[in-house]
Amino acid sequence: MTKSNRHHYVPILFQRGFTDPLGQFVRYDKETREFKRGWVPRSVFYEFGLNAAFIHGYGEHHFEETIGALDNKWSKIIKELREKPIQEAVDALDPYNSAHLLHFAITMLWRHPKAGSKLLAEFDRLGVRSKYFGIERYISSLDQIPEEEATSGLRRFLKEPEWQKFAKFLVPFSRAIVEEIGIQGEWVKLYPVDIPDWNFLLGDRPVVVKQVKTGSPLLYECYLFPLSAKRLVVVAKDSANFLDASLSNLINVTIVHQADRYVCSPDENVLREAVKRYDGLRTKGIQEELNAVLFRQIQWRSTFKDYDAFLSAFQNKYGEPAET
């Protein structure tokens, strides 16, 4: 049997959590601004040869089988957290499952075809000796090279597309990421959404992250991603104590904003509404603030024990009810 060269950067098994009863979804194209029905998971979020790199002098390296094996392991955990009644799913978020769920989210950040630009940005921010680039085993030899020379040399490699494919595969499995999972794995929280005729969207960059503060030992401070059309995962030290309509809609608009091109939904009306809200923010020129606003809202909701307490405080401050 011939192996497929169609490599998905959003796994097929993960996509299935966002399809309608027929196993299909509606796809929005940010470039053409078209909504098209009838798409299936195999037909979106992929690129040919994405998980294979040919490096001159080193031959061809294939990552698809390794990633596929990990996806199969992660999909079993994700399926359980999607399908169990919510309290049973929350109880199933033990340290093992939480760590794997966070590792899945981190890996998703680096699978997009254009994640190479993120790689260069993080390299420039963290420096040549960072543990995030999987080169700590070579640090002793790097110590013999002047900092400027080592930095320019490695940056030259990282600008090459094939080297980028190889390097961005190393980041999620670096020692630093393993250490982060040990810290942030305890922050993983699962939320259901009970809003009628509403669902979370799936974008081609499905994981939203908050950049760290200066001096933080972490690569990213918070992670957020829909686990399915009806469940959400947040990884944050100060996470919301509830999920309301206003926050849920803000999450969908943020997913539309950060998508490179495609966003999918089992319900076309929900997708159109999110795009409409996003276009309204673009008209005002404030769409770039979405990420910061989203995580501020999450942190704010961590200061209230439930939605009723939040609603009361909101009305006292603004004199009107929160969005529903």
Secondary structure, 3 states (H helix, E strand, C coil): CCCCCEEECCCHHHHHHHCCCCCCEEEEECCCCEEEEEECHHHCCEEECCCEEEECCCEEEECHHHHHHHHHHHHHHHHHHHHCCHHHHHHCCCHHHHHHHHHHHHHHHCCCCCCHHHHHHHHHHHCCCCHHHCCHHHHHHHCCCCHHHHHHHHHHHHCCHHHHHHHHHHHHHCHHHHHHHHHHHHHEEEEECCCCCCCCCEECCCCEEEECCCCCCCCEEEEEEEEECCEEEEECCCCCCCCCHHHHHHHHHHHHHHCCCEEEECCHHHHHHHHHHHHHHHHHCCHHHHHHHHHHHHHHHCCCCCHHHHHHHHHHHHCCCCCC
